[in-house]
Amino acid sequence: MTQQRYRDLADWPLTLTALIFLAAYASQVIGRIEGSAAFWLEAVMWATWGIFAVDYLANLWLAADRGSWFVRNLHELLIVALPFFRPLRLLRLVTLLSVLHRTLGDTLRGRVVTYVVGSATMLVFVGALAVLDVEQSAPEAKILTFGDALWWAITTITTVGYGDMYPVTPLGRMVAAALMMSGIAVLGVVTASIASWLVQRVEDTAEAAAGAEEPVRAEMAELVAEIALLRHDIAELKDRESR
């Protein structure tokens, strides 16, 4: 089996695994679940980690040039190797965007829109979960509920930053920094997409106007030719009369 064939077969199972992980993590963070239920949710998250670890090893084994693939995909190794920091576990959800990239949007613009909408939505939700996880139990915490975290994530990713909500823990500030940088990148893509769309619209309008003017120009040329012929005939008539 080739690596590409494996990736085609594994895309949707990995997406389902990522969604199961997200549901378990969100339930644990938002619901503040404890006891046996918390144990089972933790077990589910570790099981999803095992699936992602197997996927990484399978990709490495099937790669045509394993050394080159390893170097070019160090980020995937980090996604697998950092399960011990709870907020960093959310890096596994990068799988969702990679699947969207391969399955949605046949055109460049379609892929850009997919990336922007998908990444912005996921960043807000994941950022809210991550910061709530590390902040809700901290002394003098400002972010205590998922609503607070969601509002904070939206104002942070859009670079508005009202300052009414902010993290007070070192790990929470690391999450904030990552969300800020991600927000700048997403907004840059949004701006570039809008500019590209406007330029394309102007070009399409100009081409349509040029196409509409072509018949008019042809008719004008015919009229000019007829007027010139009439002037020539009138000039000949006048010349005959003068004789």
C-alpha positions in Angstrom: 0.0 0.0 0.0 1.3 3.5 -0.9 1.3 6.3 1.6 -1.2 8.3 -0.5 -3.6 5.3 -0.6 -3.3 4.9 3.1 -4.0 8.6 3.7 -7.1 8.5 1.4 -8.4 5.6 3.5 -7.5 7.1 6.8 -8.8 10.6 6.3 -12.4 10.2 7.5 -11.6 7.7 10.3 -9.1 10.2 11.7 -11.6 13.0 11.3 -14.1 11.0 13.3 -11.4 10.3 15.9 -10.6 14.0 16.2 -14.3 14.8 16.7 -14.6 12.1 19.4 -11.6 13.6 21.1 -13.0 17.1 20.9 -16.4 16.0 22.3 -14.7 14.2 25.2 -12.4 17.1 26.0 -15.1 19.7 25.7 -17.4 17.6 28.0 -14.6 17.3 30.6 -13.7 21.1 30.5 -17.2 22.7 30.2 -19.0 20.2 32.4 -16.2 20.0 35.0 -17.0 16.3 35.2 -15.3 14.3 38.0 -15.3 10.8 39.3 -15.8 7.7 37.1 -17.2 9.8 34.2 -14.0 11.8 34.2 -12.0 8.6 34.2 -13.8 7.3 31.1 -13.5 10.6 29.3 -9.7 10.6 30.0 -9.6 7.0 28.7 -11.3 8.1 25.5 -8.8 10.9 25.0 -5.9 8.6 25.5 -7.4 6.1 23.1 -7.6 8.8 20.4 -4.0 9.7 21.2 -3.1 6.1 20.5 -4.9 6.2 17.1 -3.0 9.3 16.1 0.3 7.8 17.2 -0.4 4.7 15.0 -1.3 7.0 12.1 2.0 8.8 12.5 4.0 5.6 12.5 2.1 4.3 9.5 2.8 7.4 7.5 6.4 7.3 8.4 6.7 3.6 7.5 4.9 4.0 4.1 6.8 7.2 3.1 8.9 6.8 0.0 11.8 8.7 1.7 11.3 8.3 5.4 14.1 10.7 6.4 12.8 13.5 4.2 9.2 12.9 5.4 10.3 12.9 9.0 12.0 16.3 8.6 9.1 17.8 6.7 6.5 16.6 9.2 8.0 17.4 12.5 4.8 19.2 13.4 3.0 15.9 13.3 5.5 14.4 15.6 4.9 17.2 18.1 1.1 16.6 17.8 1.7 13.0 18.9 4.4 13.7 21.4 2.7 16.5 23.4 -0.3 14.7 25.0 0.8 15.4 28.5 -0.1 19.1 28.4 -3.8 19.2 28.3 -4.4 22.3 26.1 -1.7 21.2 23.6 -3.7 18.0 23.0 -6.0 20.1 20.9 -3.2 20.2 18.3 -4.6 16.9 17.1 -7.5 18.7 15.6 -5.2 20.0 12.8 -6.3 16.7 11.2 -9.7 18.3 10.6 -8.3 21.1 8.5 -6.0 18.7 6.5 -9.1 16.6 5.6 -11.0 19.7 4.6 -8.1 20.8 2.4 -8.2 17.5 0.5 -11.9 17.0 0.2 -13.6 20.5 -0.1 -13.1 23.1 -2.7 -11.9 22.2 -6.2 -10.7 25.8 -6.8 -8.1 27.8 -5.0 -10.8 30.3 -3.9 -12.9 27.4 -2.6 -10.0 26.1 -0.6 -9.2 29.5 0.8 -12.8 30.0 1.9 -12.9 26.6 3.5 -9.6 27.2 5.3 -10.7 30.6 6.6 -14.2 29.5 7.8 -13.0 26.2 9.2 -9.8 27.5 10.8 -11.4 30.6 12.3 -14.3 28.6 13.8 -12.1 25.9 15.1 -9.5 28.3 16.5 -12.2 30.2 18.4 -13.8 27.1 19.9 -10.5 25.3 20.6 -8.9 28.5 22.1 -11.9 29.0 24.3 -11.7 25.4 25.6 -7.9 25.6 26.1 -8.0 28.8 28.1 -11.0 27.7 30.1 -9.2 24.5 31.0 -6.2 26.2 32.5 -8.0 29.3 33.9 -11.2 28.2 35.5 -9.6 26.9 38.7 -6.8 29.6 39.0 -6.9 32.1 41.8 -8.2 35.5 40.7 -9.2 34.1 37.3 -11.3 36.3 35.0 -12.4 33.5 32.7 -14.7 31.2 34.7 -17.3 29.9 32.2 -17.4 28.7 28.6 -19.3 31.9 27.7 -16.5 34.0 29.1 -13.9 31.9 27.3 -15.8 32.1 24.0 -16.1 35.9 24.3 -12.4 36.2 25.1 -11.4 34.0 22.2 -13.5 36.0 19.7 -12.1 39.4 20.9 -8.6 37.9 20.9 -8.6 36.3 17.4 -10.1 39.5 15.9 -7.3 41.5 17.6 -10.0 43.7 19.3 -8.9 42.9 22.9 -11.4 44.8 25.1 -9.4 43.7 28.2 -12.5 42.7 30.2 -11.3 39.1 30.0 -7.7 37.9 30.1 -5.7 34.9 31.3 -3.8 35.1 34.5 -1.8 31.8 34.4 1.4 31.3 32.4 -0.1 28.5 30.4 -3.2 30.5 29.7 -1.0 33.4 28.4 0.8 30.9 26.1 -2.6 29.9 24.7 -3.5 33.6 24.3 -0.2 34.2 22.4 -0.9 31.3 20.1 -4.4 32.5 19.4 -3.2 36.0 18.7 -0.7 34.9 16.1 -3.2 32.5 14.6 -5.8 35.4 14.5 -3.3 37.6 12.6 -2.7 34.8 10.1 -6.4 34.2 9.6 -7.2 37.9 9.2 -4.4 38.2 6.6 -6.0 35.4 4.6 -9.4 37.0 4.8 -8.0 40.3 3.6 -6.1 38.7 0.8 -9.2 36.7 -0.2 -11.4 39.8 -0.3 -8.8 41.7 -2.4 -8.5 38.7 -4.8 -12.3 38.5 -5.1 -12.6 42.3 -5.8 -9.8 42.2 -8.4 -11.5 39.2 -10.1 -14.9 41.0 -10.1 -13.3 44.1 -11.7 -11.6 42.0 -14.4 -14.8 40.1 -15.1 -16.8 43.4 -15.4 -14.2 44.9 -17.7 -14.3 41.8 -19.9 -18.1 41.8 -20.0 -18.1 45.5 -20.9 -15.5 45.0 -23.6 -17.6 42.1 -25.0 -20.8 44.3 -24.9 -19.0 47.2 -26.7 -17.8 45.0 -29.6 -21.1 44.9 -31.6 -21.6 48.6 -31.0 -18.2 49.4 -32.4 -18.9 47.2 -35.5 -22.1 49.1 -36.1 -20.3 52.4 -35.7 -17.7 51.4 -38.2 -20.5 50.4 -40.7 -22.2 53.8 -40.2 -18.9 55.7 -40.7 -18.3 53.7 -43.9 -21.8 54.5 -45.1 -21.4 58.2 -44.3 -18.1 58.3 -46.1 -19.8 56.7 -49.2 -22.7 59.1 -49.1 -20.2 62.1 -48.9 -18.4 60.6 -51.9 -21.7 60.3 -53.9 -22.8 63.8 -52.9 -19.4 65.2 -54.0 -19.7 63.5 -57.4 -23.3 64.8 -57.9 -22.1 68.3 -57.1 -19.2 68.0 -59.5 -21.6 66.8 -62.3 -24.0 69.7 -61.6 -21.1 72.2 -61.8 -20.2 71.0 -65.2 
